[in-house]
Amino acid sequence: YHAPNQKSILTFAANPAIIPGSSLTFFFMQEFSFIQRTTEKDWKVKTHKYTYAIERADNKQELLAFHWEDPPKKVHYPHAHLPLPHISRKAHIPTGRVPLEDVVWFMIKELDVPPLNKKWEKVILEAREKFIKYKTW
């Protein structure tokens, strides 16, 4: 049970998580709260912060990370970190808000992470559709 507007954290028990069948790990953290919208029965989940990071399992080298927090502390926009030549690993590359579903899709399609569910595309698209429908920004 979580009281309304009380911030909670959702993460893996072992973070970063080992991705079966892959040489990668995935760090996942979301800070959220339940907020009441218009009626007693109308609630939504509000994301206050997220961190997603894809790393090499063997040496823990970060390949890609997405960060955002509201209210912003250091960087006022959602951003990514990429290990690119001539750009600091600490550079904050602007992105839009990145749903978890998009990161999972990217890992499966672009990084050859094997999906655990044969209907993964349908599952991700349905979840993403709900995210788009109910997000507040």
C-alpha positions as CSV (number, residue, x, y, z in Angstrom):
1,Y,0.0,0.0,0.0
2,H,1.2,3.5,-0.9
3,A,-0.4,6.7,0.4
4,P,-1.4,9.2,-2.2
5,N,1.4,11.5,-3.3
6,Q,4.0,9.4,-1.4
7,K,7.0,8.8,-3.6
8,S,8.1,5.2,-4.0
9,I,10.8,3.5,-6.1
10,L,10.5,0.7,-8.5
11,T,13.6,-1.2,-9.4
12,F,15.0,-4.7,-10.0
13,A,15.9,-6.8,-6.9
14,A,19.3,-7.2,-8.4
15,N,20.2,-4.0,-10.3
16,P,21.5,-4.1,-12.9
17,A,19.7,-7.2,-14.0
18,I,21.4,-9.8,-16.2
19,I,19.6,-10.2,-19.5
20,P,19.3,-13.9,-20.3
21,G,20.9,-14.8,-23.7
22,S,22.7,-11.5,-23.9
23,S,26.1,-10.0,-23.0
24,L,24.3,-7.0,-21.5
25,T,22.8,-5.9,-18.2
26,F,20.0,-3.5,-17.7
27,F,19.8,-1.0,-14.8
28,F,16.2,0.2,-14.1
29,M,14.8,2.7,-11.6
30,Q,11.7,4.7,-11.5
31,E,10.5,7.0,-8.7
32,F,6.7,7.4,-8.8
33,S,3.6,8.2,-6.8
34,F,-0.1,7.6,-7.0
35,I,-2.1,10.8,-7.6
36,Q,-5.8,11.4,-7.5
37,R,-7.1,13.1,-10.6
38,T,-10.8,14.1,-10.7
39,T,-12.8,11.6,-8.6
40,E,-12.2,9.2,-5.7
41,K,-11.9,6.4,-8.2
42,D,-9.7,8.2,-10.8
43,W,-6.1,7.7,-10.0
44,K,-2.9,7.6,-12.0
45,V,0.8,6.9,-11.5
46,K,3.0,9.9,-11.8
47,T,6.7,9.4,-12.7
48,H,9.0,11.7,-10.8
49,K,12.3,10.3,-12.0
50,Y,13.8,7.5,-14.1
51,T,17.2,6.0,-14.9
52,Y,17.6,3.3,-17.5
53,A,21.1,2.1,-18.4
54,I,22.4,-0.6,-20.7
55,E,25.8,-2.0,-19.7
56,R,28.2,-4.7,-20.8
57,A,27.9,-7.6,-18.4
58,D,31.6,-8.5,-18.5
59,N,33.1,-5.1,-17.6
60,K,30.1,-3.0,-16.5
61,Q,30.8,-0.4,-19.2
62,E,27.8,1.8,-19.7
63,L,26.7,1.8,-23.4
64,L,23.7,4.0,-23.1
65,A,21.7,5.7,-20.3
66,F,18.5,7.7,-20.1
67,H,17.8,10.1,-17.2
68,W,15.1,12.4,-16.2
69,E,13.8,13.9,-12.9
70,D,11.0,16.3,-12.0
71,P,11.6,18.8,-10.6
72,P,15.0,18.9,-12.3
73,K,18.0,19.2,-10.0
74,K,20.9,19.7,-12.5
75,V,19.5,19.2,-16.0
76,H,16.1,20.6,-16.9
77,Y,15.3,18.2,-19.7
78,P,15.2,14.4,-20.3
79,H,18.6,13.3,-21.6
80,A,20.8,10.4,-22.6
81,H,24.5,9.6,-22.0
82,L,26.4,8.0,-24.9
83,P,30.1,7.0,-25.0
84,L,30.9,8.9,-28.2
85,P,34.2,10.2,-29.5
86,H,34.8,13.9,-28.8
87,I,31.9,14.1,-26.4
88,S,32.2,13.7,-22.6
89,R,30.6,10.7,-21.1
90,K,28.9,13.1,-18.8
91,A,27.4,15.2,-21.6
92,H,23.6,15.5,-21.3
93,I,22.2,14.8,-24.8
94,P,18.6,16.0,-25.0
95,T,15.9,13.5,-25.6
96,G,12.1,13.5,-25.3
97,R,10.6,11.6,-22.4
98,V,11.7,8.0,-22.9
99,P,9.2,5.3,-22.0
100,L,10.5,2.0,-20.7
101,E,8.7,0.3,-23.5
102,D,10.9,2.1,-26.1
103,V,14.1,1.1,-24.3
104,V,13.0,-2.6,-24.2
105,W,12.0,-2.4,-27.9
106,F,15.4,-0.9,-28.7
107,M,17.3,-3.6,-26.9
108,I,15.4,-6.4,-28.7
109,K,15.4,-4.9,-32.2
110,E,18.8,-3.1,-32.2
111,L,20.9,-4.9,-29.6
112,D,19.7,-8.4,-30.4
113,V,18.4,-9.1,-26.9
114,P,16.3,-12.2,-27.1
115,P,12.7,-11.6,-26.1
116,L,11.2,-13.8,-23.4
117,N,7.7,-13.6,-24.9
118,K,6.9,-14.6,-28.4
119,K,4.2,-11.9,-28.6
120,W,6.6,-9.2,-27.3
121,E,5.8,-6.7,-30.0
122,K,2.1,-6.8,-29.2
123,V,2.8,-6.6,-25.4
124,I,5.1,-3.6,-25.8
125,L,2.9,-1.7,-28.2
126,E,-0.2,-2.1,-26.0
127,A,1.7,-1.0,-22.9
128,R,3.2,2.0,-24.8
129,E,-0.2,3.0,-26.1
130,K,-1.4,3.2,-22.5
131,F,1.6,5.2,-21.5
132,I,1.0,7.7,-24.4
133,K,-2.7,8.0,-23.6
134,Y,-2.2,8.7,-19.9
135,K,1.1,10.6,-19.6
136,T,0.8,14.1,-18.4
137,W,3.5,15.7,-20.6
